[in-house]
Amino acid sequence: MITTINPYTGKELKDYQELSKKEIKAKLDIAQLAFEDWKNTSFEHRAEHIRKVGELLRKNTDSYAALMTDEMGKPIAQSRAELEKCAWLCDFYAEKAEGYLAKEHVETEHFKSYVTFEPIGVVLAVMPWNYPFWQVFRFIVPALMAGNVGVLKHASSVMGCAELIEDIFLEAGFPEGCFQNFVINSDEVEAIIESKIIKAVTLTGSKPAGAAVASTAAKNIKKAVLELGGNNALVVFNDADIDKTVQTCVEARFQNTGQSCIAGKRLLLQENIADEFLEKFTNKVKELTSGDPKDEDTYIGVMAREDLAEELEELMNASIDKGAELHYGGSRDKAYFAPTILTDVTSDMPVFKDETFGPLMAVSTFKTEAEAIKMVNNSKFGLGASLFSQDLKKMESLATQIKDGAVFINHKVASHPALPFGGTGISGFGRELSHYGIREFVNIKTVVIA
């Protein structure tokens, strides 16, 4: 039995009966049957259904958002924003997918040569709790538009959201089996990947989970896409617009109560502006409203589970023991972790090296551009970085020296339907979104006529 718990109240929400092995096999068979029909549908037909999903998200935003907030503590306004982004994604791929997967003609010595992009079958998604709708939608929407079908192993703590998403796709007219939620624990994932029905797997989550999934996929010669953790740097140079950059950095770190792989976790300040920036940044953080996630004004809710708050507290304390200064915050009450700022952070401290998945900012300073880039790249992660300066030409040049999967200039790192999303290092491999993402799970087929 899987039980969901409201992290703010501590009360149990609902019990979900886990699937038996027999039930799992039956659902996989249903998925395969659905694929045999769905792969032959037109882009117009698929787009019609995907647009309907977007309509349902907009029509029922309040009720869907309330469930998300209950299950993982996301402030209600941010839950609504997540649903709107999912609806936007539906509209985007309904319009763009056919073009992204159009036949490509290639000039060769042959009479005719071209490349097609064809669906591969049933794809498994293993998804996390922090964006319980968005993470699933950025997988399933392009997958369905490509002619594939999907099965989901969602985080146990958001099983209600997982069930609801399946209901939404059914209500939108998708045939049974095109998208199914599996009520299972992680120990069932390996056997599902090994099933001959599963053709590929995508995971968003931790490094250990990603390593396990990738290993099983590789042993079975199946494609995998991994979107893992991040330790993004926010780099503020002397000539940055201080006030605008402060606001952006606060949002980059503390949105979703800091529980995001692409959150800015390391704040790197050039020495000449460090004191001014830190003062203004601290004042903005002090203005953030903490409280009941259901309240409209709440910006900082609780973390999704108490043990996650405990882990963050351990990283903080270990860094303080190594010489970091507790500049602001630092308190914890069960699953609530107060917005926190640590200064004098050095590269040997846990809050610099590890992923701080919660509302804690680690602040360091640098003298030169070269030192800043070295600090950005001094990470086993490689998801994204943000550079803040009015010298755009110089920032574009510096962007080429950063190893991450994304560099944003004067903006927080964010996912966008038109842009590829993914990282390097232990942040994973493969890409989601854009035409790159929709082509991850297709057969890129060469056709030659002599």
C-alpha positions as CSV (number, residue, x, y, z in Angstrom):
1,M,0.0,0.0,0.0
2,I,1.3,3.5,-0.9
3,T,0.0,6.3,1.4
4,T,0.2,10.0,0.5
5,I,0.7,12.5,3.3
6,N,0.2,16.3,3.4
7,P,3.6,17.6,4.4
8,Y,2.2,20.8,5.9
9,T,-0.5,19.2,8.2
10,G,1.2,15.8,8.6
11,K,-2.1,14.1,7.9
12,E,-2.6,11.1,5.7
13,L,-4.4,11.9,2.4
14,K,-5.1,8.5,0.7
15,D,-4.0,4.9,0.4
16,Y,-3.2,3.4,-3.0
17,Q,-3.1,-0.3,-3.6
18,E,0.1,-1.4,-5.3
19,L,-0.1,-3.4,-8.5
20,S,0.7,-7.1,-8.5
21,K,3.1,-8.5,-11.0
22,K,0.2,-10.0,-12.9
23,E,-1.5,-6.5,-13.0
24,I,1.7,-4.9,-14.2
25,K,2.0,-7.4,-17.1
26,A,-1.6,-6.9,-18.0
27,K,-1.1,-3.1,-18.2
28,L,2.0,-3.5,-20.3
29,D,0.0,-5.6,-22.7
30,I,-2.7,-2.9,-22.9
31,A,0.0,-0.4,-23.6
32,Q,1.4,-2.4,-26.5
33,L,-2.0,-2.9,-28.0
34,A,-2.6,0.8,-27.7
35,F,0.6,1.6,-29.5
36,E,-0.2,-0.6,-32.4
37,D,-3.2,1.6,-33.2
38,W,-1.8,5.0,-32.0
39,K,1.3,4.8,-34.1
40,N,-0.8,4.9,-37.2
41,T,-2.8,8.0,-36.3
42,S,-2.3,11.3,-38.0
43,F,-0.6,14.3,-36.4
44,E,-3.8,16.2,-36.7
45,H,-5.6,13.5,-34.7
46,R,-2.9,13.5,-32.0
47,A,-2.9,17.3,-31.8
48,E,-6.6,17.4,-31.4
49,H,-6.4,15.2,-28.3
50,I,-3.4,17.0,-26.9
51,R,-5.1,20.4,-27.2
52,K,-8.1,18.9,-25.3
53,V,-5.7,18.0,-22.5
54,G,-4.6,21.6,-22.4
55,E,-8.2,22.8,-22.2
56,L,-8.9,20.5,-19.3
57,L,-5.8,21.8,-17.4
58,R,-7.1,25.4,-17.8
59,K,-10.7,24.6,-17.0
60,N,-9.9,22.7,-13.8
61,T,-6.8,24.6,-12.7
62,D,-8.0,25.3,-9.2
63,S,-8.9,21.7,-8.3
64,Y,-5.8,20.2,-9.9
65,A,-3.6,22.8,-8.1
66,A,-5.2,22.0,-4.8
67,L,-4.3,18.4,-5.0
68,M,-0.7,19.2,-6.0
69,T,-0.4,21.6,-3.0
70,D,-1.9,19.0,-0.6
71,E,0.5,16.2,-1.7
72,M,3.8,18.0,-1.9
73,G,3.4,21.4,-0.3
74,K,3.8,23.7,-3.3
75,P,2.4,27.2,-2.7
76,I,-1.0,27.3,-4.4
77,A,-0.1,30.1,-6.8
78,Q,2.9,28.2,-8.0
79,S,0.8,25.1,-8.4
80,R,-1.5,27.0,-10.8
81,A,1.5,28.4,-12.7
82,E,2.8,24.8,-13.2
83,L,-0.5,23.7,-14.7
84,E,-0.5,26.7,-17.0
85,K,2.9,25.8,-18.2
86,C,1.7,22.2,-18.9
87,A,-1.2,23.6,-21.0
88,W,1.3,25.8,-22.9
89,L,3.4,22.7,-23.6
90,C,0.3,21.0,-25.0
91,D,-0.4,23.9,-27.4
92,F,3.2,24.1,-28.4
93,Y,3.6,20.5,-29.4
94,A,0.2,20.3,-31.0
95,E,1.4,23.0,-33.4
96,K,5.1,22.0,-33.8
97,A,5.4,18.2,-33.6
98,E,4.6,17.5,-37.2
99,G,7.2,19.9,-38.4
100,Y,9.8,18.6,-35.9
101,L,9.2,15.0,-37.2
102,A,8.9,15.9,-40.9
103,K,10.8,13.7,-43.5
104,E,14.3,15.2,-44.2
105,H,15.6,14.9,-47.7
106,V,19.4,14.5,-48.0
107,E,21.4,15.0,-51.2
108,T,23.5,12.0,-52.0
109,E,24.7,10.2,-55.2
110,H,21.5,8.1,-54.9
111,F,18.3,8.7,-56.8
112,K,16.6,9.6,-53.5
113,S,17.7,9.7,-49.9
114,Y,15.8,10.8,-46.9
115,V,15.4,10.4,-43.1
116,T,12.2,9.6,-41.3
117,F,11.4,9.8,-37.6
118,E,9.1,7.0,-36.5
119,P,7.7,6.0,-33.1
120,I,9.4,3.2,-31.2
121,G,6.7,1.9,-28.9
122,V,6.0,2.0,-25.1
123,V,8.3,4.3,-23.1
124,L,8.6,4.1,-19.3
125,A,8.9,7.4,-17.3
126,V,10.2,7.5,-13.8
127,M,9.3,10.9,-12.4
128,P,9.9,12.9,-9.2
129,W,7.6,14.8,-6.8
130,N,8.9,18.4,-7.1
131,Y,7.0,19.3,-10.2
132,P,4.4,16.5,-10.2
133,F,2.6,17.6,-13.4
134,W,5.3,19.4,-15.4
135,Q,7.9,16.6,-15.2
136,V,5.3,14.1,-16.5
137,F,3.9,16.4,-19.2
138,R,7.3,17.3,-20.7
139,F,7.8,13.6,-21.3
140,I,4.3,12.3,-22.3
141,V,3.2,15.2,-24.6
142,P,6.0,14.9,-27.1
143,A,6.0,11.1,-26.7
144,L,2.3,10.9,-27.7
145,M,2.7,13.4,-30.5
146,A,5.6,11.2,-31.9
147,G,3.2,8.2,-32.0
148,N,4.6,6.5,-28.9
149,V,2.7,5.6,-25.7
150,G,3.8,5.9,-22.1
151,V,3.7,4.3,-18.7
152,L,4.5,6.2,-15.6
153,K,6.2,5.3,-12.3
154,H,5.6,8.5,-10.3
155,A,7.0,9.4,-6.9
156,S,5.0,7.7,-4.2
157,S,4.3,11.0,-2.4
158,V,2.3,12.4,-5.4
159,M,0.4,9.3,-6.4
160,G,-2.9,11.3,-6.4
161,C,-1.4,13.6,-9.0
162,A,-0.3,10.6,-11.0
163,E,-3.7,9.0,-11.0
164,L,-5.3,12.4,-11.9
165,I,-3.0,12.9,-14.9
166,E,-4.1,9.5,-16.3
167,D,-7.7,10.5,-15.8
168,I,-7.1,13.8,-17.7
169,F,-5.7,12.0,-20.7
170,L,-8.7,9.6,-20.7
171,E,-11.1,12.4,-20.4
172,A,-9.4,14.1,-23.3
173,G,-10.3,11.1,-25.5
174,F,-7.0,9.2,-25.6
175,P,-7.6,5.5,-26.0
176,E,-7.0,3.3,-23.0
177,G,-3.4,2.4,-22.7
178,C,-1.9,5.5,-24.4
179,F,-0.9,6.8,-21.0
180,Q,-1.1,4.7,-17.8
181,N,0.0,5.3,-14.2
182,F,1.6,2.4,-12.4
183,V,1.0,2.3,-8.6
184,I,4.3,0.6,-7.8
185,N,7.4,1.1,-5.6
186,S,10.9,1.6,-7.0
187,D,11.8,-2.1,-6.6
188,E,9.5,-3.0,-9.5
189,V,11.2,-0.6,-12.0
190,E,14.0,-3.0,-13.1
191,A,11.7,-5.8,-14.1
192,I,9.5,-3.3,-16.1
193,I,12.5,-2.0,-18.0
194,E,13.5,-5.6,-18.8
195,S,10.1,-6.3,-20.3
196,K,10.2,-6.8,-24.0
197,I,7.3,-4.3,-24.3
198,I,9.3,-1.4,-22.9
199,K,11.5,0.1,-25.7
200,A,13.1,3.0,-23.7
201,V,13.1,4.8,-20.4
202,T,13.4,8.3,-19.1
203,L,14.1,9.3,-15.5
204,T,14.2,12.6,-13.7
205,G,15.6,12.2,-10.2
206,S,18.7,11.5,-8.2
207,K,22.1,10.2,-9.3
208,P,21.6,6.8,-7.6
209,A,18.2,6.3,-9.2
210,G,19.5,7.4,-12.6
211,A,22.5,5.1,-12.4
212,A,20.3,2.2,-11.5
213,V,17.9,2.9,-14.4
214,A,20.6,3.5,-16.9
215,S,22.4,0.3,-15.9
216,T,19.3,-1.8,-16.4
217,A,18.5,-0.1,-19.7
218,A,22.1,-0.5,-21.0
219,K,22.1,-4.3,-20.1
220,N,19.0,-4.6,-22.1
221,I,20.2,-2.4,-25.0
222,K,17.5,0.2,-24.5
223,K,17.7,3.9,-24.9
224,A,17.7,6.0,-21.7
225,V,17.4,9.8,-21.1
226,L,18.4,11.0,-17.6
227,E,17.7,14.4,-16.1
228,L,19.4,14.3,-12.7
229,G,20.5,16.9,-10.1
230,G,22.0,20.3,-10.5
231,N,24.1,22.8,-8.6
232,N,23.6,25.9,-10.7
233,A,25.7,29.0,-10.2
234,L,24.4,32.5,-10.4
235,V,27.3,34.7,-11.3
236,V,27.0,38.5,-10.7
237,F,29.6,40.7,-12.2
238,N,30.5,44.3,-11.2
239,D,28.5,45.9,-14.0
240,A,25.2,44.0,-13.4
241,D,21.9,45.8,-12.9
242,I,21.9,45.1,-9.1
243,D,18.2,45.6,-8.4
244,K,17.0,43.5,-11.3
245,T,19.6,40.8,-10.6
246,V,18.7,40.6,-6.9
247,Q,15.0,39.9,-7.8
248,T,16.0,37.3,-10.4
249,C,18.3,35.5,-8.0
250,V,15.7,35.4,-5.2
251,E,13.3,33.8,-7.6
252,A,15.9,31.4,-9.0
253,R,16.7,30.1,-5.6
254,F,13.5,30.2,-3.6
255,Q,10.8,29.3,-6.1
256,N,9.1,26.0,-5.3
257,T,10.7,26.3,-1.8
258,G,14.0,25.8,-3.5
259,Q,13.2,22.2,-4.6
260,S,14.3,22.4,-8.2
261,C,17.1,20.8,-10.1
262,I,17.7,24.1,-12.0
263,A,17.4,26.4,-9.0
264,G,20.4,28.7,-8.6
265,K,22.1,27.2,-5.6
266,R,25.5,28.9,-5.6
267,L,25.6,32.7,-5.7
268,L,29.0,34.0,-6.9
269,L,29.5,37.7,-6.4
270,Q,32.3,39.8,-7.8
271,E,34.1,41.4,-4.8
272,N,33.4,45.1,-5.7
273,I,29.6,44.7,-5.5
274,A,29.4,41.8,-3.1
275,D,28.4,43.8,0.0
276,E,25.8,45.9,-1.7
277,F,24.3,42.9,-3.5
278,L,24.2,40.8,-0.4
279,E,22.4,43.5,1.6
280,K,19.7,43.9,-1.0
281,F,19.4,40.2,-1.6
282,T,19.0,39.6,2.1
283,N,16.3,42.3,2.4
284,K,14.4,40.6,-0.5
285,V,14.6,37.2,1.1
286,K,13.3,38.6,4.4
287,E,10.2,39.8,2.5
288,L,9.3,36.3,1.4
289,T,6.1,35.1,3.0
290,S,6.2,31.7,4.7
291,G,3.1,29.9,5.7
292,D,0.3,27.6,4.7
293,P,0.8,26.5,1.1
294,K,-2.9,27.0,0.5
295,D,-2.7,30.7,1.3
296,E,-2.5,32.9,-1.8
297,D,0.3,35.1,-0.4
298,T,2.6,32.2,0.6
299,Y,5.8,32.0,-1.3
300,I,7.8,29.6,0.9
301,G,5.8,26.6,2.0
302,V,7.1,23.4,3.5
303,M,9.5,21.0,1.9
304,A,7.9,17.9,0.5
305,R,9.0,15.6,3.3
306,E,10.5,16.1,6.8
307,D,13.5,13.9,6.0
308,L,14.4,16.2,3.0
309,A,14.5,19.2,5.4
310,E,16.7,17.2,7.8
311,E,19.1,16.4,5.0
312,L,19.4,20.1,4.1
313,E,20.0,21.0,7.7
314,E,22.8,18.5,7.8
315,L,24.5,20.0,4.8
316,M,24.1,23.4,6.3
317,N,25.6,22.4,9.7
318,A,28.5,20.6,8.1
319,S,29.3,23.7,6.0
320,I,29.1,25.9,9.1
321,D,31.5,23.5,10.9
322,K,33.9,24.1,8.0
323,G,33.8,27.9,8.4
324,A,30.7,29.1,6.5
325,E,28.8,32.0,8.1
326,L,25.1,31.7,8.9
327,H,24.1,35.1,7.5
328,Y,20.3,34.6,7.7
329,G,17.7,31.9,8.6
330,G,18.9,28.5,9.4
331,S,16.0,27.2,11.4
332,R,13.9,24.1,10.8
333,D,10.5,23.0,12.2
334,K,9.6,19.5,10.9
335,A,9.2,19.9,7.1
336,Y,9.5,23.7,7.2
337,F,13.0,25.0,6.5
338,A,13.4,28.8,6.8
339,P,14.9,30.7,3.8
340,T,18.6,30.6,4.6
341,I,21.7,32.4,3.4
342,L,25.3,31.1,4.1
343,T,28.2,33.3,3.3
344,D,32.0,32.8,3.2
345,V,31.3,29.5,1.4
346,T,34.4,27.8,-0.1
347,S,34.7,25.0,-2.6
348,D,35.4,22.3,0.0
349,M,32.0,22.8,1.8
350,P,29.0,20.5,1.2
351,V,26.7,23.4,0.2
352,F,29.2,24.2,-2.6
353,K,29.8,20.7,-3.7
354,D,26.5,19.0,-3.2
355,E,23.0,19.7,-4.4
356,T,21.1,21.7,-1.8
357,F,17.5,20.8,-2.6
358,G,15.7,23.4,-0.6
359,P,15.6,27.1,0.4
360,L,19.3,27.7,1.1
361,M,21.7,29.9,-0.8
362,A,25.4,29.5,-0.6
363,V,27.3,32.7,-1.3
364,S,30.9,33.0,-2.4
365,T,33.0,35.9,-3.9
366,F,35.5,36.1,-6.8
367,K,37.9,38.7,-8.1
368,T,38.3,38.0,-11.9
369,E,36.2,36.6,-14.7
370,A,38.6,33.6,-15.0
371,E,38.2,32.8,-11.3
372,A,34.4,33.0,-11.7
373,I,34.3,30.6,-14.6
374,K,36.6,28.2,-12.7
375,M,34.2,28.3,-9.8
376,V,31.2,27.6,-12.0
377,N,32.9,24.6,-13.6
378,N,34.2,23.3,-10.2
379,S,31.2,21.0,-9.9
380,K,30.4,17.4,-10.7
381,F,27.0,18.7,-11.9
382,G,26.5,20.4,-15.2
383,L,22.9,21.5,-15.6
384,G,22.9,25.2,-16.0
385,A,24.4,28.6,-15.0
386,S,23.3,32.2,-15.1
387,L,25.6,35.2,-15.8
388,F,24.6,38.7,-14.9
389,S,26.3,41.7,-16.6
390,Q,25.5,44.5,-19.1
391,D,28.3,43.5,-21.3
392,L,26.4,41.0,-23.4
393,K,29.2,40.3,-25.9
394,K,31.6,39.4,-23.1
395,M,29.0,37.1,-21.4
396,E,28.4,35.3,-24.7
397,S,32.1,34.7,-24.9
398,L,32.2,33.4,-21.3
399,A,29.2,31.1,-22.0
400,T,31.4,29.1,-24.3
401,Q,33.7,28.3,-21.4
402,I,31.0,26.8,-19.2
403,K,30.5,23.1,-19.5
404,D,26.8,23.0,-18.5
405,G,23.9,22.1,-20.7
406,A,22.5,25.7,-20.5
407,V,23.7,29.2,-19.9
408,F,21.3,32.0,-19.3
409,I,22.5,35.7,-19.5
410,N,20.6,38.1,-17.2
411,H,17.9,35.4,-16.5
412,K,17.4,32.4,-14.3
413,V,17.8,29.0,-15.9
414,A,14.4,27.8,-16.9
415,S,12.9,25.1,-19.2
416,H,11.1,26.3,-22.3
417,P,9.2,24.1,-24.8
418,A,11.2,25.4,-27.8
419,L,14.6,24.9,-26.2
420,P,16.5,21.6,-25.4
421,F,16.7,20.8,-21.7
422,G,19.4,18.6,-20.1
423,G,22.8,18.5,-18.6
424,T,26.4,17.2,-18.5
425,G,28.4,15.4,-15.9
426,I,26.3,13.8,-13.2
427,S,23.3,16.0,-14.2
428,G,22.5,13.3,-16.8
429,F,22.4,12.9,-20.6
430,G,19.9,13.2,-23.4
431,R,17.6,16.1,-23.9
432,E,13.9,17.0,-23.3
433,L,11.7,19.5,-25.1
434,S,12.2,21.2,-28.5
435,H,12.8,19.2,-31.6
436,Y,15.8,17.5,-29.9
437,G,13.6,16.2,-27.1
438,I,10.8,14.7,-29.3
439,R,13.5,13.0,-31.4
440,E,15.0,11.1,-28.4
441,F,12.4,8.4,-28.6
442,V,12.0,7.8,-32.3
443,N,13.6,5.5,-34.9
444,I,15.7,7.9,-37.0
445,K,15.5,5.8,-40.1
446,T,17.5,6.2,-43.3
447,V,15.7,5.4,-46.6
448,V,17.7,5.2,-49.8
449,I,16.4,4.6,-53.3
450,A,19.1,3.8,-55.8
